[in-house]
């Protein structure tokens, strides 16, 4: 398995007319098992990059390959399949369903893979154990703290064991301690083989990751590897 | 690793139904109110159909006890427009037709009237008629006595009379043994008939025997109406043969009718009224459908984040579309179910008040729910398409 999990070639993305350029020709290669931060101030284009890597949006020009698939040639249904099996998302706002329990929220992560309900619930419970919420299975999001909610969201993203996890400001709505716990879980996931991409404007958080891609005005400014932080 | 193109997003049908009801459970009050319009529409339609079928069921039941195998033949008009008469031996020939079980006749005595007593003004006939009839008449017309007995071989010869239900009422006769004044003679009432739905002309008639009619009123033996009953399967055949048998010389002067048909037509609920109510029901259903569409549009706008989230979890556009379509259909079906129950209850109430049996064809109840599901599907199409077109990136950024 030598092909990279993410491969961007001359990717641009512009919106509206006259066009506003959000990404102006980006090349990026992420190998399987990497953990990296994409850092930049707001408006730098980092969220656009997450949307493109997550196949939620299409590039105006350039090639994007995810897990070896050329996403520019895939149909909407095929891209959805890619998201269902290969990519997990974590958002700053958690995006949990309020009316249902933590385990139901996590089980939703398997809904679009056709796994039967009982099996979804079983695996959801396992995923919640994994993020340290084994004791919160029956709680609703409103009964959980912010850090716990984000951990539920992470469990939902990884319940299908996707090789790629995309996290958009995962600590953005959390206090320092809960944020640190979330980052630790991301590290653990990475240690067990998941490629983790964290999008953040938090330089401190980025400093703790082995690779940092700085982005400004739609271009990659800096791509630093920190050997000491890399997993052996 | 399998190529991603072979790992398609899949959504189980059971899960799709779960998703559809999920949205309704989140806003039960809103769901109830928007389903209300549909419920009213379908309730009105079920009630209209139920009430008319229930009343028809009653008529059918009544007809079944009276029999639908009776034909009535009467003298029409002749070639010159004069009132024709039936030949005196017509009944004998009718009895010889294949399949005829019983036959009888009456003859109206035009110039003879019935009064309570001799002192009554001769002009005050009260619309009552004096007819000549024989023993078998009551069998052929399914007429029943409520008092006394029928004319028999003995009483037919004497001034005895059997009164129709309305005739007895008009003359103020309550029981047998009273006397009435017919054509200047005193007659004794020997029987009073119940209402006679198949031969309503008997209701206002005073029936006397043929012998006494010949003796007192020069009755010539020509019947004006012949009643005939045959085997159910042969009614149509007998109907064709009847005019020829009754009047072989001029069969076209004989009018044949089937009173049970007229009775059924008269008793069915007024078509215009039914049409009006069905129209009102359709409008309510239409408005209800618009209500469902409106609710769904709002729901789609409110749940853009949920849509974006589902898309990021691997839902295809089709999955999102199906989810909202199923939600609209469930919402409408919920209204349809409630409406069907309400419609059934209204029918049951009306039927009970009128002493009918509740007779709604089960197919109508099923159709009621199916129609609402179709309404829901139509109402849900546009909101569902809108939901599916929601861009996941803008939905998630909100």
Interface residues (C-beta under 8 A of the other chain):
Chain A: X1 X47 X51 X54 X56 X57 X66 X67 X68 X69 X74 X76 X77 X78 X80 X81 X82 X83 X84 X85 X86 X89 X91 X93 X95 X97 X99 X108 X109 X111 X112 X113 X114 X116 X117 X156
Chain B: X1 X3 X4 X5 X7 X8 X9 X10 X11 X12 X14 X15 X22 X25 X26 X305 X306 X308 X309 X310 X311 X312 X313 X314 X315 X316 X317 X318 X319 X391 X392 X393 X396 X397
